[in-house]
Amino acid sequence: MTHSSESILGVRRSDGSVDIASLARTLGVTEDDLAYSVGLSGQETPDIQCRLNVLVELFERVMPWSGDIQKAYDWYCSQPIAGFGDTTAQDLLKEGRASAVHAYLDRIADGGYA
């Protein structure tokens, strides 16, 4: 999946990177909490940008059926995914398994089962 320079959340900078402060404000969390939620420290690094880009992409995919950004974040943090041993999307992203979450969302979008 390619990283779009546009975001329905309005948290991307002109260079396509995610504005950590803006995303944290949107979610109502601290920047450190946001970094932790993707499995990294709060320092802005290429790794955190990569994971934040994935997180924004996940939110954009989940928001149409979750209702809003806060519900998408709640799903990401706390909804167990049975097909992954009741692991959450957050756990999978922290493990570097974002492609598994995308594959799961693809199955759901195609009418498959979780």
N, C-alpha and C positions, 0 to 999 in steps of 0.2 A: 504494500500500500504506500502510495506516495504521500508526502506531507504537503498539504495545501497551504499556501501563504494566507489564505482567508480562513476565518473561523466564525461559525455562527455565535460563538461565545464572546467574540471581540477581545480576545486575550493574546493575540499574536502581534508581534512587532512587525515593522515594515520588512524586515529581513526574513520573516517566517518563523522566527523563534518565539517561544512562549514567554510572555511577561509573567514571571513567577509572582510578583507582588499583585498584579491584577487578577490572576487566577485564584490566588489565596483569598483576596478580598471577595471575589465572586462566590467562593465556596464558604466563606466565613470561618476560615482557619488561618493559622499562622503559616509563614513561609516554611518554617522548620517542620510543622505538621504535614504540610504538603509534600515536602521533600521526603519525609519519613514514609508517607503513603505510597511512594514509588520506590522505596527501598534504598534511598540515598541520603547523604547529608544535605544541609541547606545551601552549601556552596554552589554557585552557578558554574557548572562544568558541562562539557559536551555530553557526558553520560546523563546528567539530569535533564538537559534539553531534549535528548532523544526520548527519554521516558515520559517527560511532560508532553511532548508532541503525541506520543502514543496515547497518553491519558486523555488529552483533548479529543483525539480521534475517537476514542471509546465513548466519551461523553456525547459526542455528536451523533454517534450511532445509537446510543441508548436513550437519549432524551426524547425522541419521538414517541416511544412507548412508556417511558417512565414518567413523563410529564414536565419535568424541569431539571435544571442543573443540580439542585440539591438532592432530588430523588435519584438522579443518575449517580451522584457521588455516594449516597447511602447504599445503592445497589453495589457499586464498585467495592466499597469497604466491607459490606456485611452479608451480602446474599451468597450463600453457599451454592456452588455449581456441582450438582450430583455427578455429572460425567467426569469430574476431576476430583473425586473423593471428597466432595463437599468443601473444596478449596474455593476461596473467593477470587474474583478477578484481581483484586489487590494483591493477594498472595502470589498469583501467577505472574503478574507484572514484576513484582519484587524478585521473583526467581528468574526473570529474563524470558518469560514464556508468553510474551504479548501475542505471538502468532496463534497460540492456543486459544486465547480469548477471542481473537478475530475469527478463528475457525468456528468457535462456539456460536458467536453472533451471526456468522454466515448461515449456519445450520438453522438457527431460529428464524432468520429472515426468509429462508427457503421453506419454512413451514415444518421444519423438523422438530424433534423433541430435544429437550435439554439433556 
